[in-house]
Amino acid sequence: MPGKDRWGRDWAGWALDTAVQRGASYADVRIISERHRAVSTKNGKAGTVADNETLGLGIRVIVDGAWGFAATDRLARTSIDRAAVHAVAIARASAQVRRQPLRLAPVDAYQAVWHSPCEQDPFAIPVDRNLQVLLAVDQELRSVSGVTLVEAEMDFRRIRQLFVSSIGSEIDQTRVLSGAGYAATSFGESEIQRRSYPNSFGGQFQLRGYELIDSLRLLDNARRVGEEAVALHQAPQCPQLTGTVILDSSQLGLQIHESIGHPIELDRVLGAEANFAGMSFLTLDQLGSLRYGSNLVNVVADATLDHGPGLGTFAFDDEGVPAQRTDIIREGRFVGYISSRETAHAIGQTRSNGCMRAESWNRIPLIRMTNISILPGEAPLGLEDLIADTADGVYMETNRSWSIDDKRYHFQFGCEAGWEIRGGKRVRLLKNPSYSGITTEFWNSMDAICSRDHWTLWGTPNCGKGQPQQTMGTGHGAAPARFRNVKIGGAYAAGS
Amino acid sequence: MPAEHLAAPQLDLDRARAREILAQALAASRADATEVTLHAVISALTRFANNAIHQNVAEEQTVLSVRALWQGRTARATTNRLDAEGISAAADRALELARLQAPDPDLLPLPEPQSYPSVARSLAATAALSPADRADFVRQMVAVAVAAGMTTAGVMANSQTAFAMANSRGLEAFHQETSAEYSVTMLAANSSGWAKGNSPDIAALDPAAGARTACEKAQASANPVEWAPGKYTVILEPAAVLDLLGFLFWDFGGLSVLDQRSCLTGRLGQQLFGANIQVTDDVSHLLQSGAPFDGEGMPRLRVPLVEDGVVKNLVYARPTAARMQREQPTAGARPTGHGFPLPNEYGEAPLNIVVAGGDVSTQEMIASTPKGILVTRLWYIREVDPYRKILTGMTRDGTFRIENGRIAGGIRNFRFNQSVIEMLQNVELLGPAVRASGEESFDMVVPPIKVRDFHFTEVTKF
């Protein structure tokens, strides 16, 4: 069991042995033990208080040049053998409808034990302390007249994964993830407004322990957030126009996720998601030539700890490939996809760049974003400097809605709050701000981005992909940035 | 391994075995009162793209969940370790989490034993689908693509689930179900088509016919032209209807109204939609799926939600009904059996939606339309405005222009920003209701509809 040196090694060995004996030319096993705590409050009372654990094994095999995968949470030897046999049978069925045999880029065999940095084990913090923090925030938010609904939450995960492959890798990784956030909702006569902190849809998430919660200054921001939710009712509607937009770093993080992170997934480009998550406008002929953005746009896929404690940070991906940093966009030019051992050859690479990730033991790894981040500007520039440098426009903060077509050309985002900028100053709050555009046109219109001291590595905990659908956490480093000639306000276009 | 050994694994959690495990969990609990649930699943999914199987997976899992109640407090712990140690640990964790909270004066005692409507949704033929069977279905769909010179992608899946619950007051509930599903996309040079089906019974599905439908859509929408954004008369096929309506029905939960986060806040009893809109939540409907009880073991009642366009009723979990009775005693709230497992912040929702259809075929709708748009499927729908219920999203995989009562060809995909409330005020025609399956919402029984003034605000590049 977890904590013992040989944890999972026997289970993995049984599965691998059986698969190879049954004819697998390659096999890998992932054993995962996950603990999850979810705590929430709502209008002064505890909401969800839940503790979940899951433990299981998944085995992926290649037989006759095709994939098979089976997973079980029954860890007796007979059950594990049965899962391995099942995986082999599934692979043989796959081979009946295949075009070419699979070809995997080589990977070295690794023996490694890795723990993500964690100063305070969140599972050592009692739930009553979690509730105490959330209820203090709740009380502060509800003290604002006009706030009608207050929701606050914390979320913690500890995931231990043993990866063992038939080429001799044995990688034991433990990752601790934490998250927290809150939202104040205000119902008026004919509308509902909301403000969230530090981000919407759950808050901020990182690969850290409870120290993340302490760093978020949840209570310090509560009154402002509540007051803004109420003030939005009196604010004028964000107008419909073409103009300048400044995005806060959390919204820019989601913009990166949807309009860069997904299009660069090489499996999507090659058609693997055509029926569900869709394809990508980034066809292979555009690698190295497409002008994705302006010269200021530099984007990396970076799973290494040097990049920060993101939800996409690890030591090895779920194919046993070491974490890497890959340039995606360099000075505006498209230069890289995120890949796997199976797809690397499609772009002439001899190695995967290490982006295969699975939700848990019962899912296969897919190409997933790691930390897809825009690099900050080199010259010192803060948000207020950027606003002061802007004659007129709209500053938008905190995502409220997001949507993009299935090839990732056309997007529309709504934000919780906007501020009209006139003469380099925020002059008034605007409600229901939104903007839309075509991906490459938008990124080519970026003419300023704030510097490192305004850059935040945001966590998106709920990225969906694959069938059966998998939810994955991804990281997105971003700083506030300015875009010109953007369509603003289309979500509330007249008559909608 | 020889093909004759590839039989599908079968779920081994029957009512008697479930009762045994649940009794063990109840006995392990030291709480004042305890509720336990057991959810077992065997599922398999064969995925194809580029005319070949590229992903092919199966899993088996059984999850035990324990909710402890202790001196006015409650909490939940979940595990898939079903040995005695794992069961006891889950029971202890639930109690420990409950003890660390402040008491909640509104916490209800557990419900007493209930009786449930009978539903039969477990089909042996569906459970028996093997990897080779799924591959055969995929081969049939790929053959349609190859014959048409197209590329296809999709899934063929089957599953068996069992859900059991018990509580320390003697309540017991058990439900078994199978599910079969296909989804198929056909890709042509500059167009695509899509079809999907889902049923507890594999015999009710025809994946090859779905592939042919998707193929015909791809052919008929080739060389799409661009139409300017604006308000159009639109015919929405059932999958498009359900994906839009899926965002509306969370608002029919009683707690969402009490929380004032529902678009129905202040609108109960109003004529909110057109007089031709009738909606019921009905778990017993022949085309529906799911268990006949909710997360607390209450029987799912049939609830008329909308009659002649008037919002008549909400659905209620027990705690919501009790609160509604306190705060709005004239509303007549009672538990309807639509609650999520407790504790939670969301309350309840109707999950067995049946929208009454009409007798106008989609072809007749097209024939009655001088200029309009036929939509197969929608994609990436998100809520823009929670009270006006404006949703945004894209059309996808088969969007057609209608001119002079005929399909005139393909059209580039649009972004819409449309209030669903207004959409349901503008329904001109309804077709026969079918069990529909989409990607953004749970399956429903919905008709195709013809709607005037559907608002497309932008157009994309394909």
HADDOCK unambig.tbl for C-alpha pairs under 7 A between the chains (distance, minus, plus):
assign (segid A and resid 22 and name CA) (segid B and resid 1 and name CA) 6.78 0.50 0.50
assign (segid A and resid 42 and name CA) (segid B and resid 345 and name CA) 6.96 0.50 0.50
assign (segid A and resid 47 and name CA) (segid B and resid 343 and name CA) 6.25 0.50 0.50
assign (segid A and resid 47 and name CA) (segid B and resid 344 and name CA) 5.46 0.50 0.50
assign (segid A and resid 47 and name CA) (segid B and resid 345 and name CA) 5.30 0.50 0.50
assign (segid A and resid 48 and name CA) (segid B and resid 343 and name CA) 5.16 0.50 0.50
assign (segid A and resid 48 and name CA) (segid B and resid 344 and name CA) 4.77 0.50 0.50
assign (segid A and resid 48 and name CA) (segid B and resid 345 and name CA) 6.54 0.50 0.50
assign (segid A and resid 49 and name CA) (segid B and resid 75 and name CA) 5.25 0.50 0.50
assign (segid A and resid 49 and name CA) (segid B and resid 76 and name CA) 6.45 0.50 0.50
assign (segid A and resid 49 and name CA) (segid B and resid 97 and name CA) 7.00 0.50 0.50
assign (segid A and resid 49 and name CA) (segid B and resid 343 and name CA) 6.89 0.50 0.50
assign (segid A and resid 50 and name CA) (segid B and resid 75 and name CA) 5.95 0.50 0.50
assign (segid A and resid 50 and name CA) (segid B and resid 76 and name CA) 4.72 0.50 0.50
assign (segid A and resid 50 and name CA) (segid B and resid 77 and name CA) 5.52 0.50 0.50
assign (segid A and resid 51 and name CA) (segid B and resid 76 and name CA) 6.45 0.50 0.50
assign (segid A and resid 51 and name CA) (segid B and resid 77 and name CA) 4.64 0.50 0.50
assign (segid A and resid 51 and name CA) (segid B and resid 78 and name CA) 6.29 0.50 0.50
assign (segid A and resid 52 and name CA) (segid B and resid 77 and name CA) 5.55 0.50 0.50
assign (segid A and resid 52 and name CA) (segid B and resid 78 and name CA) 4.49 0.50 0.50
assign (segid A and resid 52 and name CA) (segid B and resid 79 and name CA) 5.93 0.50 0.50
assign (segid A and resid 53 and name CA) (segid B and resid 78 and name CA) 6.12 0.50 0.50
assign (segid A and resid 53 and name CA) (segid B and resid 79 and name CA) 4.92 0.50 0.50
assign (segid A and resid 54 and name CA) (segid B and resid 79 and name CA) 5.73 0.50 0.50
assign (segid A and resid 54 and name CA) (segid B and resid 80 and name CA) 5.55 0.50 0.50
assign (segid A and resid 55 and name CA) (segid B and resid 80 and name CA) 6.71 0.50 0.50
assign (segid A and resid 67 and name CA) (segid B and resid 54 and name CA) 6.88 0.50 0.50
assign (segid A and resid 67 and name CA) (segid B and resid 55 and name CA) 6.33 0.50 0.50
assign (segid A and resid 67 and name CA) (segid B and resid 56 and name CA) 6.62 0.50 0.50
assign (segid A and resid 68 and name CA) (segid B and resid 56 and name CA) 5.40 0.50 0.50
assign (segid A and resid 68 and name CA) (segid B and resid 57 and name CA) 6.18 0.50 0.50
assign (segid A and resid 69 and name CA) (segid B and resid 56 and name CA) 6.27 0.50 0.50
assign (segid A and resid 69 and name CA) (segid B and resid 57 and name CA) 4.66 0.50 0.50
assign (segid A and resid 69 and name CA) (segid B and resid 58 and name CA) 6.32 0.50 0.50
assign (segid A and resid 70 and name CA) (segid B and resid 57 and name CA) 5.70 0.50 0.50
assign (segid A and resid 70 and name CA) (segid B and resid 58 and name CA) 4.70 0.50 0.50
assign (segid A and resid 70 and name CA) (segid B and resid 59 and name CA) 5.52 0.50 0.50
assign (segid A and resid 71 and name CA) (segid B and resid 58 and name CA) 6.29 0.50 0.50
assign (segid A and resid 71 and name CA) (segid B and resid 59 and name CA) 4.49 0.50 0.50
assign (segid A and resid 71 and name CA) (segid B and resid 60 and name CA) 6.35 0.50 0.50
assign (segid A and resid 72 and name CA) (segid B and resid 59 and name CA) 5.75 0.50 0.50
assign (segid A and resid 72 and name CA) (segid B and resid 60 and name CA) 5.02 0.50 0.50
assign (segid A and resid 72 and name CA) (segid B and resid 61 and name CA) 6.11 0.50 0.50
assign (segid A and resid 73 and name CA) (segid B and resid 60 and name CA) 6.77 0.50 0.50
assign (segid A and resid 73 and name CA) (segid B and resid 61 and name CA) 5.53 0.50 0.50
assign (segid A and resid 73 and name CA) (segid B and resid 80 and name CA) 7.00 0.50 0.50
assign (segid A and resid 89 and name CA) (segid B and resid 1 and name CA) 6.67 0.50 0.50
assign (segid A and resid 89 and name CA) (segid B and resid 6 and name CA) 6.17 0.50 0.50
assign (segid A and resid 90 and name CA) (segid B and resid 56 and name CA) 6.55 0.50 0.50
assign (segid A and resid 90 and name CA) (segid B and resid 131 and name CA) 5.48 0.50 0.50
assign (segid A and resid 93 and name CA) (segid B and resid 131 and name CA) 5.78 0.50 0.50
assign (segid A and resid 93 and name CA) (segid B and resid 132 and name CA) 5.20 0.50 0.50
assign (segid A and resid 93 and name CA) (segid B and resid 135 and name CA) 6.02 0.50 0.50
assign (segid A and resid 94 and name CA) (segid B and resid 53 and name CA) 5.46 0.50 0.50
assign (segid A and resid 94 and name CA) (segid B and resid 56 and name CA) 6.76 0.50 0.50
assign (segid A and resid 94 and name CA) (segid B and resid 135 and name CA) 6.74 0.50 0.50
assign (segid A and resid 97 and name CA) (segid B and resid 52 and name CA) 5.20 0.50 0.50
assign (segid A and resid 97 and name CA) (segid B and resid 53 and name CA) 5.63 0.50 0.50
assign (segid A and resid 97 and name CA) (segid B and resid 135 and name CA) 6.83 0.50 0.50
assign (segid A and resid 97 and name CA) (segid B and resid 139 and name CA) 6.37 0.50 0.50
assign (segid A and resid 98 and name CA) (segid B and resid 52 and name CA) 4.49 0.50 0.50
assign (segid A and resid 98 and name CA) (segid B and resid 53 and name CA) 5.76 0.50 0.50
assign (segid A and resid 99 and name CA) (segid B and resid 52 and name CA) 6.01 0.50 0.50
assign (segid A and resid 127 and name CA) (segid B and resid 97 and name CA) 6.70 0.50 0.50
assign (segid A and resid 127 and name CA) (segid B and resid 100 and name CA) 6.47 0.50 0.50
assign (segid A and resid 128 and name CA) (segid B and resid 100 and name CA) 5.24 0.50 0.50
assign (segid A and resid 128 and name CA) (segid B and resid 101 and name CA) 6.09 0.50 0.50
assign (segid A and resid 149 and name CA) (segid B and resid 259 and name CA) 6.35 0.50 0.50
assign (segid A and resid 187 and name CA) (segid B and resid 260 and name CA) 6.22 0.50 0.50
assign (segid A and resid 190 and name CA) (segid B and resid 387 and name CA) 6.98 0.50 0.50
assign (segid A and resid 191 and name CA) (segid B and resid 387 and name CA) 5.41 0.50 0.50
assign (segid A and resid 192 and name CA) (segid B and resid 261 and name CA) 6.99 0.50 0.50
assign (segid A and resid 192 and name CA) (segid B and resid 386 and name CA) 6.38 0.50 0.50
assign (segid A and resid 192 and name CA) (segid B and resid 387 and name CA) 5.96 0.50 0.50
assign (segid A and resid 271 and name CA) (segid B and resid 49 and name CA) 6.37 0.50 0.50
assign (segid A and resid 271 and name CA) (segid B and resid 50 and name CA) 6.61 0.50 0.50
assign (segid A and resid 272 and name CA) (segid B and resid 49 and name CA) 5.35 0.50 0.50
assign (segid A and resid 274 and name CA) (segid B and resid 153 and name CA) 6.03 0.50 0.50
assign (segid A and resid 275 and name CA) (segid B and resid 153 and name CA) 5.31 0.50 0.50
assign (segid A and resid 275 and name CA) (segid B and resid 154 and name CA) 5.08 0.50 0.50
assign (segid A and resid 275 and name CA) (segid B and resid 184 and name CA) 6.44 0.50 0.50
assign (segid A and resid 275 and name CA) (segid B and resid 185 and name CA) 5.24 0.50 0.50
assign (segid A and resid 362 and name CA) (segid B and resid 59 and name CA) 6.13 0.50 0.50
assign (segid A and resid 401 and name CA) (segid B and resid 382 and name CA) 5.97 0.50 0.50
assign (segid A and resid 401 and name CA) (segid B and resid 383 and name CA) 6.20 0.50 0.50
assign (segid A and resid 401 and name CA) (segid B and resid 384 and name CA) 5.74 0.50 0.50
assign (segid A and resid 402 and name CA) (segid B and resid 382 and name CA) 6.43 0.50 0.50
assign (segid A and resid 403 and name CA) (segid B and resid 380 and name CA) 5.42 0.50 0.50
assign (segid A and resid 403 and name CA) (segid B and resid 381 and name CA) 6.58 0.50 0.50
assign (segid A and resid 403 and name CA) (segid B and resid 382 and name CA) 6.48 0.50 0.50
assign (segid A and resid 403 and name CA) (segid B and resid 393 and name CA) 6.09 0.50 0.50
assign (segid A and resid 404 and name CA) (segid B and resid 380 and name CA) 6.51 0.50 0.50
assign (segid A and resid 405 and name CA) (segid B and resid 394 and name CA) 5.98 0.50 0.50
assign (segid A and resid 409 and name CA) (segid B and resid 460 and name CA) 6.87 0.50 0.50
assign (segid A and resid 410 and name CA) (segid B and resid 460 and name CA) 5.64 0.50 0.50
assign (segid A and resid 414 and name CA) (segid B and resid 384 and name CA) 6.70 0.50 0.50
assign (segid A and resid 490 and name CA) (segid B and resid 457 and name CA) 6.97 0.50 0.50
assign (segid A and resid 491 and name CA) (segid B and resid 417 and name CA) 5.84 0.50 0.50
assign (segid A and resid 496 and name CA) (segid B and resid 417 and name CA) 5.80 0.50 0.50
assign (segid A and resid 496 and name CA) (segid B and resid 418 and name CA) 5.28 0.50 0.50
assign (segid A and resid 496 and name CA) (segid B and resid 419 and name CA) 6.44 0.50 0.50
assign (segid A and resid 496 and name CA) (segid B and resid 455 and name CA) 6.16 0.50 0.50
